[in-house]
Amino acid sequence: TTWSKTEKSMTPVILRGITKRKEMRACKERGRDFYYIDTGYFGNGKKKTYHRVTRNDVQNFGPVIERPGDRFERTGIKPAKCRADGRRILLAPPSQKLLNLYDIDLETWLDQTLTEISANTDRPVVVRRKPVRTARTSDDSMENALSQDIYCLITFSSIAAGEAILYGKPAITLGPNAAAPLCSQSLKEIEYIKKPSLDEIHAWCRHIAYCQFTEPEMRDGTAWRILQGG
């Protein structure tokens, strides 16, 4: 359907993609539930197997809930121990489309962030603007970027923060982020950065695995049941 046909309704609505800013704000203003769908937090390769589904927000910003390990184990991911052993900082700016949700200008954010980084450390900074998806899943992957003598990753709301943690690199999140429980959240902490334990990482992974779903799970009711607390 289209938004114009349903905007007066209070029936819960499904929205996909960060460009649905107007629709999300309208839902929040009216107290109307919406379910936001986007790329999953982890477990995707060249094919998008997992899709995150969040009630009334763009990521799961809630506390880490103790969950079974079944869904995470199915991804086959083995988190690495978090080590801050590189020299360089990898800065992954958000897209302007995402920053529009928060009424922030990308270039202003980037300039301010680089200035604040330089005030807190003399480490060299590598700026990695988000590549196109084909590059991210081939020769310009996040795993490859993090292997280039990287000390930590800094981002805003990108799921790259969670990816960095899984690859064994600490991260700083400067905006609302599902990985925030595992990350530092201030640039003043660059040289004293949070390094979550493997137990903390596994607990977060078990939780987040219950916040993303495959297409068949969205069709057969699994996603709806879990989202409703079942």
KAHUTA-V629933 format. One record per residue. N is the residue number from 1. RES is the residue in one small letter. SS is DSSP state (A for helix, B for strand, O for the rest). PHI is phi in whole degrees, -180 to 180 (none if undefined). OMEGA is omega in whole degrees, -180 to 180 (999 if undefined). Layout:
n-><N	N>
res-><RES	RES>
ss-><SS	SS>
phi-><PHI	PHI>
omega-><OMEGA	OMEGA>
This chain:
n-><1	2	3	4	5	6	7	8	9	10	11	12	13	14	15	16	17	18	19	20	21	22	23	24	25	26	27	28	29	30	31	32	33	34	35	36	37	38	39	40	41	42	43	44	45	46	47	48	49	50	51	52	53	54	55	56	57	58	59	60	61	62	63	64	65	66	67	68	69	70	71	72	73	74	75	76	77	78	79	80	81	82	83	84	85	86	87	88	89	90	91	92	93	94	95	96	97	98	99	100	101	102	103	104	105	106	107	108	109	110	111	112	113	114	115	116	117	118	119	120	121	122	123	124	125	126	127	128	129	130	131	132	133	134	135	136	137	138	139	140	141	142	143	144	145	146	147	148	149	150	151	152	153	154	155	156	157	158	159	160	161	162	163	164	165	166	167	168	169	170	171	172	173	174	175	176	177	178	179	180	181	182	183	184	185	186	187	188	189	190	191	192	193	194	195	196	197	198	199	200	201	202	203	204	205	206	207	208	209	210	211	212	213	214	215	216	217	218	219	220	221	222	223	224	225	226	227	228	229	230>
res-><t	t	w	s	k	t	e	k	s	m	t	p	v	i	l	r	g	i	t	k	r	k	e	m	r	a	c	k	e	r	g	r	d	f	y	y	i	d	t	g	y	f	g	n	g	k	k	k	t	y	h	r	v	t	r	n	d	v	q	n	f	g	p	v	i	e	r	p	g	d	r	f	e	r	t	g	i	k	p	a	k	c	r	a	d	g	r	r	i	l	l	a	p	p	s	q	k	l	l	n	l	y	d	i	d	l	e	t	w	l	d	q	t	l	t	e	i	s	a	n	t	d	r	p	v	v	v	r	r	k	p	v	r	t	a	r	t	s	d	d	s	m	e	n	a	l	s	q	d	i	y	c	l	i	t	f	s	s	i	a	a	g	e	a	i	l	y	g	k	p	a	i	t	l	g	p	n	a	a	a	p	l	c	s	q	s	l	k	e	i	e	y	i	k	k	p	s	l	d	e	i	h	a	w	c	r	h	i	a	y	c	q	f	t	e	p	e	m	r	d	g	t	a	w	r	i	l	q	g	g>
ss-><O	O	A	A	A	A	O	O	O	O	O	O	B	B	B	B	O	O	O	O	A	A	A	A	A	A	A	A	A	A	O	O	O	B	B	B	B	B	B	O	O	O	O	O	O	O	O	O	O	O	B	B	B	B	B	O	O	O	O	O	O	O	O	O	O	O	O	O	O	A	A	A	A	A	A	O	O	O	O	O	O	O	O	O	O	O	O	B	B	B	B	B	O	O	O	A	A	A	A	A	A	A	O	O	O	A	A	A	A	A	A	A	A	A	A	A	A	A	A	A	O	O	O	O	B	B	B	O	O	O	O	O	A	A	A	A	O	O	O	O	O	A	A	A	A	A	O	O	O	B	B	B	B	B	B	O	O	O	O	A	A	A	A	A	A	A	O	O	O	B	B	B	B	O	O	O	O	O	O	A	A	A	O	B	O	O	A	A	A	A	A	A	O	O	O	O	O	A	A	A	A	A	A	A	A	A	A	A	A	A	A	B	B	O	A	A	A	A	A	O	O	A	A	A	A	A	A	O	O	O>
phi-><none	-120	-61	-62	-84	-123	-65	-86	-80	-108	-65	-53	-123	-104	-126	-123	100	-70	-78	-85	-61	-60	-68	-65	-65	-63	-64	-65	-64	-95	73	-95	-67	-135	-117	-96	-117	-158	-58	-65	-74	-160	96	-98	-118	-67	-104	-81	-79	-110	-129	-78	-129	-128	-84	65	-164	-96	-145	-83	-97	-76	-69	-72	-101	-67	-129	-65	-94	-60	-70	-69	-59	-66	-74	77	-80	-119	-59	-91	-65	-78	-132	-101	-116	-95	-108	-96	-103	-102	-100	-111	-65	-74	-80	-63	-59	-70	-65	-60	-62	-112	56	-118	-88	-59	-66	-65	-60	-65	-62	-65	-68	-62	-64	-71	-60	-65	-79	-117	-162	-104	-67	-68	-116	-108	-93	-119	-69	-59	-74	-66	-59	-62	-72	-63	-103	-134	-82	-120	-75	-64	-59	-66	-61	-75	-85	-93	58	-90	-84	-158	-111	-122	-151	-102	-118	-71	-70	-60	-62	-65	-60	-59	-59	-64	-87	92	-115	-68	-142	-119	-110	-106	-143	-57	-152	-62	-87	-53	-60	-102	-121	-73	-132	-145	-69	-69	-96	-52	-85	-131	-67	-68	-122	-64	-75	-63	-63	-64	-65	-65	-63	-65	-62	-61	-65	-67	-64	-91	-118	-139	-145	-85	-58	-57	-71	-77	-82	-91	98	-59	-62	-63	-63	-68	-64	-90	90	-88>
omega-><177	-178	-177	-179	-173	-172	179	-177	172	176	177	-175	177	180	176	174	-173	-179	-178	-177	-178	-178	179	180	179	179	-179	180	-177	-177	-179	179	170	178	-175	180	176	-179	180	-176	179	178	-180	173	177	176	177	179	-175	179	176	177	-175	179	173	173	-174	173	175	-178	-177	179	176	180	179	-176	171	-177	-172	-176	178	-180	-180	180	-179	-177	177	-178	177	175	-176	-179	176	-170	177	-180	-169	176	176	179	-179	-179	175	175	176	179	178	-178	176	178	-175	179	180	176	-175	-175	176	179	-177	179	-179	-179	178	178	-179	176	-178	178	-176	179	175	178	176	-177	173	180	-180	175	-172	178	174	-173	-179	177	-178	-178	179	-172	-180	-178	177	179	179	180	-178	-178	-175	178	-176	177	180	174	175	178	179	-177	-173	174	175	179	177	178	-180	179	-179	179	175	179	177	-177	172	177	-176	178	177	-174	180	-179	-175	180	-179	-169	164	-177	177	179	176	-179	-175	-176	177	-168	178	175	-176	178	177	177	178	-180	-180	178	178	-180	178	180	-176	177	176	179	178	-169	173	177	178	179	176	180	-172	176	-180	-178	-180	-179	-180	179	178	177	-178	999>
